[in-house]
Amino acid sequence: MRARVLARLHTTTRHSRFGWHRDNWLGRRRQVNTWNDDGFEFFAQHRLLRWLDEPRVMEALGPSDRAALERLCDRLPELLPVRPACLTHGDLWALNVMAAPDGRPALIDPAVSYTWAEVDLAHLWTTAPPPEAHVFFDLYAELTGLDRDWRARMPILQLRQHLAVIAQFDPDWGAAGLVRATLAPFRRRP
């Protein structure tokens, strides 16, 4: 995936609302894309909390985990910067980036919507990028004006894919542990 291509997608497809004109799929699960003017509410309701009713998620995350996720969602406006909606691939991890016959990157298996560009970055960042990937991320940041704190936000944005993995796969490859670690600061102390 070329940084210039992704930066162009994210900077030229701005939209006034978050969502998509229809629901689609993230793996084997429906991705709800109901239009919303508020990116924080959209992300909380349709990308995080929506997973709590999935049987495997209910089994993996206890009441304190669920309450911590709800607290995190309530605090999203404090934790993430206000960003515009733009067209995102939605499931942009390393195995959904292929090479076309001419060698250019080609994307497969999209779960598109208008949401925060950093959702795509979170997917790419979580798939153990090679050491030279810093060139991609540095160029993307330069082209889009992405601030220096973006890496610190990745665990919150990655919750969506971790919850999706828990819901759809057994074993969950450590996703439940990553969710619990991200939620730790949002647990109530006795």
Residue frames as qw, qx, qy, qz and C-alpha x, y, z in Angstrom:
[[0.000, 0.892, 0.452, 0.000, 0.00, 0.00, 0.00],
 [0.433, 0.332, -0.011, 0.838, 1.44, 3.31, -0.98],
 [0.194, -0.476, -0.459, 0.725, 1.22, 6.16, 1.49],
 [0.089, 0.167, -0.233, -0.954, 0.37, 8.64, -1.28],
 [0.332, -0.260, -0.751, -0.508, -2.58, 6.55, -2.46],
 [0.374, -0.527, -0.725, 0.238, -4.04, 6.17, 1.02],
 [0.163, -0.395, -0.214, 0.879, -3.43, 9.85, 1.83],
 [0.168, -0.011, -0.446, -0.879, -5.20, 10.86, -1.40],
 [0.370, -0.418, -0.796, -0.232, -8.18, 8.63, -0.56],
 [0.373, -0.550, -0.597, 0.448, -8.48, 10.08, 2.93],
 [0.150, -0.415, -0.083, 0.894, -8.01, 13.73, 1.93],
 [0.167, 0.066, -0.477, -0.861, -10.19, 13.85, -1.19],
 [0.382, -0.336, -0.794, -0.333, -13.27, 11.96, -0.01],
 [0.031, 0.042, 0.570, -0.820, -14.41, 14.05, 2.94],
 [0.298, -0.500, -0.708, -0.399, -18.06, 13.76, 3.89],
 [0.262, -0.498, 0.178, -0.807, -20.29, 15.76, 6.22],
 [0.813, -0.334, 0.157, -0.450, -21.63, 12.63, 7.95],
 [0.147, -0.395, 0.905, -0.064, -20.36, 9.33, 9.31],
 [0.721, 0.179, 0.588, -0.320, -21.72, 6.07, 7.90],
 [0.074, -0.120, 0.797, 0.587, -22.63, 4.68, 4.50],
 [0.530, 0.042, -0.217, -0.819, -25.75, 4.42, 2.38],
 [0.894, -0.126, -0.303, -0.304, -26.22, 0.77, 3.39],
 [0.691, -0.542, 0.476, -0.053, -24.91, -1.77, 5.84],
 [0.656, 0.508, -0.554, -0.067, -22.14, -4.09, 4.70],
 [0.954, -0.248, -0.166, 0.042, -19.91, -6.74, 6.26],
 [0.053, -0.748, 0.635, -0.185, -16.84, -7.00, 8.44],
 [0.082, -0.194, 0.976, -0.056, -15.87, -10.62, 8.01],
 [0.200, -0.320, -0.896, -0.235, -18.99, -12.68, 8.66],
 [0.124, -0.591, -0.612, 0.511, -20.75, -10.03, 10.73],
 [0.182, 0.833, 0.402, 0.334, -22.97, -7.17, 9.62],
 [0.349, -0.130, -0.148, 0.916, -21.39, -3.75, 9.83],
 [0.045, 0.837, 0.534, -0.108, -24.07, -1.20, 10.67],
 [0.393, 0.091, 0.175, 0.898, -23.51, 2.07, 8.84],
 [0.039, -0.845, -0.534, -0.003, -26.48, 4.19, 9.93],
 [0.313, 0.615, 0.005, 0.724, -25.73, 7.81, 9.12],
 [0.509, -0.721, -0.331, 0.334, -24.68, 10.00, 12.04],
 [0.210, 0.917, -0.061, 0.333, -23.46, 13.59, 12.29],
 [0.425, -0.787, 0.415, -0.169, -21.30, 12.78, 15.34],
 [0.611, 0.451, -0.649, 0.047, -18.16, 10.71, 14.71],
 [0.092, -0.333, 0.797, -0.495, -17.73, 9.84, 18.39],
 [0.701, 0.064, 0.423, -0.572, -21.28, 8.51, 18.67],
 [0.806, 0.418, -0.303, -0.290, -20.94, 6.66, 15.36],
 [0.410, 0.447, -0.770, 0.199, -17.71, 4.97, 16.44],
 [0.298, -0.219, 0.736, -0.567, -19.04, 4.13, 19.92],
 [0.738, 0.160, 0.349, -0.555, -22.38, 2.70, 18.79],
 [0.855, 0.453, -0.052, -0.247, -21.55, 1.09, 15.43],
 [0.587, 0.567, -0.554, 0.165, -17.90, 0.14, 15.81],
 [0.086, 0.352, -0.787, 0.500, -17.40, -0.72, 19.51],
 [0.471, -0.061, 0.595, -0.649, -20.53, -1.29, 21.60],
 [0.776, 0.236, -0.240, -0.533, -22.26, -3.20, 18.79],
 [0.536, 0.296, -0.789, 0.046, -19.96, -6.17, 19.53],
 [0.241, -0.304, 0.695, -0.605, -21.06, -6.59, 23.15],
 [0.793, 0.057, 0.272, -0.543, -24.09, -8.74, 22.24],
 [0.670, 0.403, -0.601, -0.166, -22.05, -11.21, 20.19],
 [0.925, -0.343, -0.117, -0.111, -21.95, -14.59, 22.01],
 [0.820, 0.105, -0.249, 0.505, -18.16, -15.01, 21.93],
 [0.135, 0.535, -0.222, 0.804, -17.62, -11.44, 23.11],
 [0.642, -0.573, 0.006, -0.509, -20.12, -11.96, 25.94],
 [0.956, -0.211, -0.160, 0.129, -18.17, -15.07, 26.94],
 [0.692, 0.259, -0.201, 0.643, -14.74, -13.44, 26.67],
 [0.090, 0.382, -0.212, 0.895, -15.47, -10.11, 28.36],
 [0.288, -0.447, -0.774, 0.345, -16.98, -9.95, 31.82],
 [0.098, -0.891, -0.443, -0.030, -19.21, -7.26, 33.32],
 [0.371, -0.756, 0.065, 0.536, -16.25, -5.12, 34.40],
 [0.394, -0.052, 0.554, 0.731, -14.82, -5.24, 30.86],
 [0.120, 0.645, 0.645, 0.393, -18.17, -4.26, 29.38],
 [0.232, -0.909, -0.281, 0.202, -18.58, -1.38, 31.86],
 [0.436, -0.526, 0.270, 0.679, -15.04, -0.19, 31.10],
 [0.316, 0.240, 0.624, 0.673, -15.80, -0.18, 27.37],
 [0.034, -0.827, -0.531, -0.183, -18.94, 1.86, 28.00],
 [0.355, -0.826, -0.051, 0.434, -16.91, 4.36, 30.06],
 [0.434, -0.205, 0.467, 0.743, -14.29, 4.59, 27.32],
 [0.202, 0.527, 0.644, 0.516, -17.05, 5.27, 24.78],
 [0.176, -0.907, -0.370, 0.093, -18.47, 8.03, 26.97],
 [0.379, -0.765, 0.165, 0.494, -15.02, 9.65, 27.04],
 [0.700, 0.331, 0.411, 0.482, -14.17, 9.34, 23.33],
 [0.232, 0.917, 0.128, 0.299, -14.42, 13.13, 22.78],
 [0.400, -0.866, 0.295, 0.046, -11.71, 13.58, 25.42],
 [0.755, -0.297, 0.526, 0.255, -9.52, 10.78, 24.09],
 [0.572, 0.277, 0.557, 0.535, -9.61, 11.36, 20.33],
 [0.026, -0.322, 0.097, 0.941, -9.36, 14.57, 18.33],
 [0.574, 0.614, 0.330, -0.429, -12.24, 15.84, 16.26],
 [0.225, -0.238, 0.719, 0.613, -11.65, 14.59, 12.74],
 [0.586, 0.315, -0.152, -0.731, -13.76, 14.74, 9.58],
 [0.826, 0.144, 0.537, -0.096, -15.35, 11.69, 8.02],
 [0.279, 0.585, -0.585, -0.488, -13.67, 10.36, 4.90],
 [0.920, 0.174, -0.229, -0.266, -14.00, 7.22, 2.83],
 [0.311, -0.562, 0.760, -0.095, -12.19, 4.34, 4.49],
 [0.477, 0.175, -0.833, -0.218, -11.52, 0.78, 3.43],
 [0.709, -0.427, 0.087, -0.555, -12.58, -0.30, 6.91],
 [0.944, -0.247, 0.217, 0.026, -10.63, -3.58, 7.08],
 [0.515, 0.786, -0.320, 0.126, -7.25, -2.42, 5.82],
 [0.667, -0.575, 0.467, 0.081, -4.82, -4.94, 7.20],
 [0.134, -0.555, 0.705, 0.420, -1.81, -6.47, 5.49],
 [0.344, 0.087, 0.913, 0.202, -3.62, -9.49, 3.99],
 [0.394, 0.742, 0.517, -0.164, -6.26, -7.27, 2.36],
 [0.170, 0.845, -0.309, -0.401, -3.56, -5.47, 0.35],
 [0.848, 0.141, 0.453, 0.236, -2.58, -7.43, -2.74],
 [0.152, -0.473, 0.454, 0.740, -0.50, -6.66, -5.82],
 [0.697, 0.603, 0.127, -0.367, -2.18, -6.11, -9.18],
 [0.894, 0.271, 0.207, 0.291, -0.50, -7.68, -12.24],
 [0.432, 0.758, -0.098, 0.479, 1.41, -4.44, -12.84],
 [0.550, 0.027, -0.509, 0.661, 2.67, -4.39, -9.24],
 [0.204, -0.429, 0.102, -0.874, 0.43, -1.58, -7.99],
 [0.124, 0.052, 0.832, -0.538, -1.40, -2.17, -4.71],
 [0.468, -0.281, -0.548, -0.633, -4.94, -3.51, -4.94],
 [0.302, -0.176, 0.632, -0.692, -7.33, -3.65, -2.02],
 [0.459, -0.204, -0.800, -0.327, -9.73, -6.50, -1.34],
 [0.451, -0.449, -0.749, 0.183, -12.44, -7.31, 1.22],
 [0.023, 0.313, -0.160, 0.936, -13.53, -3.77, 2.06],
 [0.231, -0.625, -0.710, 0.228, -15.90, -2.82, 4.87],
 [0.235, 0.325, 0.115, 0.909, -16.28, 0.74, 3.60],
 [0.185, -0.844, -0.495, 0.095, -17.82, 3.69, 5.35],
 [0.169, 0.735, -0.122, 0.645, -17.22, 7.35, 5.93],
 [0.708, -0.671, -0.170, 0.136, -15.41, 7.50, 9.24],
 [0.263, -0.885, 0.332, 0.193, -12.09, 8.66, 10.67],
 [0.621, 0.631, -0.466, 0.006, -9.02, 8.06, 8.49],
 [0.128, -0.566, 0.754, -0.308, -7.18, 6.78, 11.56],
 [0.873, -0.028, 0.366, -0.320, -9.43, 3.70, 11.54],
 [0.860, 0.479, -0.166, 0.051, -7.54, 2.52, 8.45],
 [0.216, 0.695, -0.589, 0.351, -4.21, 3.43, 10.05],
 [0.592, -0.416, 0.559, -0.404, -5.14, 1.42, 13.15],
 [0.966, 0.161, 0.155, -0.133, -5.73, -1.67, 11.03],
 [0.683, 0.608, -0.325, 0.240, -2.41, -1.29, 9.22],
 [0.065, -0.698, 0.557, -0.446, -0.55, -0.50, 12.44],
 [0.748, -0.343, 0.433, -0.368, -1.86, -3.55, 14.32],
 [0.971, 0.232, 0.015, -0.048, -0.63, -6.10, 11.80],
 [0.731, -0.460, 0.301, 0.405, 3.01, -6.00, 12.91],
 [0.529, 0.844, -0.089, -0.012, 4.44, -3.71, 10.25],
 [0.848, 0.101, -0.093, 0.511, 8.04, -4.40, 9.25],
 [0.457, -0.542, -0.099, 0.698, 10.71, -1.99, 10.53],
 [0.235, 0.011, 0.377, 0.896, 10.84, -0.10, 7.23],
 [0.029, -0.693, -0.688, -0.215, 7.09, 0.64, 7.48],
 [0.242, -0.670, -0.244, 0.658, 7.98, 3.85, 9.34],
 [0.154, -0.103, 0.438, 0.880, 8.66, 5.33, 5.87],
 [0.129, -0.491, -0.740, -0.442, 5.01, 4.70, 4.90],
 [0.324, -0.748, -0.546, 0.194, 3.58, 6.11, 8.14],
 [0.325, -0.493, -0.009, 0.807, 5.92, 9.12, 8.17],
 [0.066, 0.069, 0.521, 0.848, 5.04, 10.02, 4.57],
 [0.211, -0.610, -0.720, -0.256, 1.31, 9.53, 5.24],
 [0.347, -0.704, -0.389, 0.482, 1.57, 11.84, 8.28],
 [0.243, -0.313, 0.209, 0.894, 3.41, 14.47, 6.24],
 [0.021, -0.229, -0.654, -0.721, 0.87, 14.35, 3.40],
 [0.337, -0.621, -0.655, -0.268, -2.19, 14.51, 5.64],
 [0.117, -0.617, 0.248, -0.738, -0.97, 16.72, 8.48],
 [0.809, -0.397, -0.430, -0.049, -1.40, 13.89, 10.98],
 [0.279, -0.844, 0.329, -0.319, -0.16, 14.96, 14.40],
 [0.266, 0.483, -0.801, 0.232, 2.65, 13.24, 16.32],
 [0.434, -0.197, 0.685, -0.551, 0.30, 11.69, 18.89],
 [0.755, 0.148, -0.325, -0.549, -1.46, 9.38, 16.41],
 [0.522, 0.175, -0.829, 0.094, 0.41, 6.24, 17.58],
 [0.077, -0.057, 0.723, -0.684, -0.82, 6.77, 21.15],
 [0.612, 0.134, 0.147, -0.765, -4.43, 6.66, 19.90],
 [0.475, 0.226, -0.768, -0.365, -4.05, 3.38, 18.03],
 [0.058, -0.057, -0.958, 0.276, -5.03, 1.06, 20.93],
 [0.388, 0.361, 0.464, -0.710, -8.42, 2.79, 21.25],
 [0.567, 0.453, -0.287, -0.625, -9.09, 2.63, 17.51],
 [0.313, 0.263, -0.902, -0.139, -7.87, -0.98, 17.37],
 [0.403, 0.032, 0.737, -0.542, -10.57, -2.04, 19.83],
 [0.712, 0.365, -0.011, -0.600, -12.95, -2.37, 16.90],
 [0.655, 0.386, -0.621, -0.193, -10.90, -5.01, 15.10],
 [0.048, 0.239, -0.896, 0.371, -10.03, -6.83, 18.32],
 [0.546, 0.131, 0.529, -0.637, -13.72, -7.08, 19.24],
 [0.746, 0.409, -0.236, -0.470, -14.50, -8.30, 15.71],
 [0.412, 0.380, -0.827, 0.039, -11.82, -10.99, 16.00],
 [0.229, -0.083, 0.821, -0.517, -13.19, -12.17, 19.36],
 [0.661, 0.266, 0.258, -0.653, -16.70, -12.34, 17.88],
 [0.771, 0.474, -0.231, -0.358, -15.66, -14.37, 14.85],
 [0.633, 0.437, -0.630, 0.109, -12.70, -16.56, 15.70],
 [0.767, -0.541, 0.297, -0.174, -11.79, -19.21, 18.25],
 [0.474, -0.527, -0.315, 0.631, -9.07, -18.88, 19.34],
 [0.143, 0.966, 0.212, -0.025, -9.06, -15.10, 19.26],
 [0.689, 0.406, -0.108, 0.591, -5.24, -14.85, 18.89],
 [0.443, -0.213, -0.368, 0.789, -4.93, -12.80, 22.06],
 [0.041, -0.527, -0.301, -0.794, -7.52, -10.17, 21.10],
 [0.550, -0.722, -0.395, -0.143, -9.39, -10.43, 24.44],
 [0.668, -0.412, -0.168, 0.597, -6.17, -9.72, 26.32],
 [0.304, 0.183, 0.179, 0.918, -5.47, -6.68, 24.13],
 [0.280, -0.667, -0.403, -0.561, -9.00, -5.39, 24.74],
 [0.654, -0.661, -0.334, 0.157, -8.61, -5.83, 28.51],
 [0.585, -0.186, -0.044, 0.788, -5.25, -4.03, 28.47],
 [0.096, 0.380, 0.268, 0.880, -6.70, -1.07, 26.57],
 [0.450, -0.665, -0.400, -0.442, -9.69, -0.93, 28.92],
 [0.623, -0.249, -0.534, 0.514, -7.61, -1.13, 32.12],
 [0.156, 0.037, -0.218, 0.963, -7.54, 2.67, 32.72],
 [0.419, -0.257, -0.258, -0.832, -11.35, 2.77, 32.41],
 [0.580, -0.333, -0.742, 0.044, -12.10, 0.23, 35.16],
 [0.432, -0.772, 0.036, -0.465, -13.57, 1.50, 38.40],
 [0.361, 0.291, -0.743, 0.483, -11.24, 1.04, 41.33],
 [0.570, -0.563, -0.598, -0.036, -12.82, -0.36, 44.53]]
